[in-house]
């Protein structure tokens, strides 16, 4: 009985970790897309040069 519970618990943990990692990959891809898009849509600064689109 105990080995079956351990296997089921391990399967549940691995499923949860895999689901969380999949979500984190999607979040990372979205952040990368926004970061790359920032280089395209950034405006010009008062001096005529191209400024940063973020403040940090």
N, C-alpha and C positions, 0 to 999 in steps of 0.2 A: 504493500500500500504506500509506504513512504517513498520508494523509488518512483512510482507513478506520479506522486505529487511533486517530487523534485523535477521530473521531466516536464510536467505541465507548467510548473512555475518558471522553469528555464525557457520554455517555448514562449510563454507570455512576456517575459522580460525581453527576449530577443525580438519578438514582434513589435513591442513598444519602442525599443531602441531603433529598429529599422524604420518605423513610421516617423519617429522624431528626426532621424537623420535625413529622411527623404524630404521632410518639410524644411529642414535647415538648408538643404541643397537648393530648393526652390527660392527660399529667402535670399540666399547668396547670389543666385542668378538674377533676381530682381534688383538687388542692390548694385550689382555689376552693370546691369543695363542702365540704371539711373545714373551711375557714375560716368559711363561712357557717353550717355546722352548729354550730360553736363558740358562736355567738351565741345559739342556741336552747337548748343543753344546759348552758350555764355555770351554776354554782351561786351561792348567796348567800354573802357573806363574813360574818365574825363581827359586823360592825357592822350587818348587815341589808341592806346594799346588794349590788348584783350585782357580783361580782368578775370579774377576767379569767380565762379558762380556760387561758391560756398563761402562761409565766413570763418571757418576754422582752418 
